[in-house]
Amino acid sequence: MKKLFICCLFMVVSQYGLLTAQVKFSGMTQSSIYTWENFDEAQLIDYYQHINARVSLESYRDLYVKTYFRFGRTGDPAEWNERVYNAYLNFLSPCRKWDARLGRQFVYSGVMNGTVDGIMLNMRPIKHLLVKLLAGMEAPVDRALELTPWSDGNVLGAFAGYKVVEAFNFAASYVQKTRSDDIYWQLAGASFSGNVFNNLYYQAQYEHNLKTSQYQAMRYRLNYFLAKWNIFAEYNSQRPRIYEDSFFQIFEQTAFNQIRSGVGYQAGNYNVGLHDVYTMYEKDESTNQIHATISSSYGMIGLLYQSGYGGDNTGIYGSVRYDVLKNLTVYVRSSYYQYERQTTAISEDATAVSGGVTYKLSASLQVKAEIQERINTYYDNDVRGLFRIRYAFNN
């Protein structure tokens, strides 16, 4: 409960700032109640409270605190647990040439990817050039409000991105993770992207594992837009990112190469699409998925056919949404799949249905209620319920 107390203390201090009119306070709070039934057919209720907030001084807005955390009573038996997804202090220099972020933060820049407790420095030394420097510790897996000791998992990284012209953007990045003075994860990457002739987009991305002296991932993509047509082709190659140092090693990790291609056409208010995903695994197995979809502002419907590794799978899925009133929306989602289990050669049926309403009481307050049901081998009739209230605030 110590973590919960800290979260509540943050709210109290922020509310005090509101009363004294010295603090700019904005964000969102969301309360969720989820009802479900376990294997013993006992009805359980989980409660989640999410808070996303930004606090800055009224007289000095270049300095602000940003946080997103959740606490809830979940599980069987239910117990309180807390997760802090981010909580950092951000400072923007008066000259707008650099800013620093200190605390728990999401990092998604090139090969720097994940949640880190540390400091990120963003610099703009010249026009069109962005440089990022990162130093910190890996956040705990359960996102507890605790710091990982530096020797148990520190992270260092750098990123540089330069936009030459609209048709050519370049970025390079590096990251390393060290544990007990041993670098166990070390990546370098580069990417190119841009728009050519206003209707052709290209992207090329490469990541190299310096520990294994092999490529870690690569991605090449082309998008071509012509009038109402959209055509794309993409090639991905990915090696596993989880190795012997992780408890996730209990799962078998397989490298794969993947080719994605597709075409879309805008026919009036409808978008018709067809795309194919062909995946080749390291163990000389392959699988192919074909999706056919049609969508509009009212919803979508899709057909799936899969064959190869893992067994065959055919299905249909879709969703419908309708604005009954200006502030009242009704929606339904459903899917049905018939698939095979390759290891047992058993054919299975799986059906899932959910439906609900979203009601906006005001520009800041929204209520959502949803019923979910799934039917498969394990559940003949599994009905679940979700009730959610979201409130946005800005003083």
PyMOL commands that set and color helices and strands:
alter all, ss='L'
color gray80, all
select helices_A, chain A and resi 2-20+150-152+247-250
alter helices_A, ss='H'
color red, helices_A
select strands_A, chain A and resi 23-37+43-57+60-74+79-92+98-109+112-123+129-138+154-165+168-179+182-196+200-209+214-226+229-238+256-267+270-281+286-296+299-308+313-325+328-341+346-360+365-375+382-394
alter strands_A, ss='S'
color yellow, strands_A
deselect
rebuild
show_as cartoon
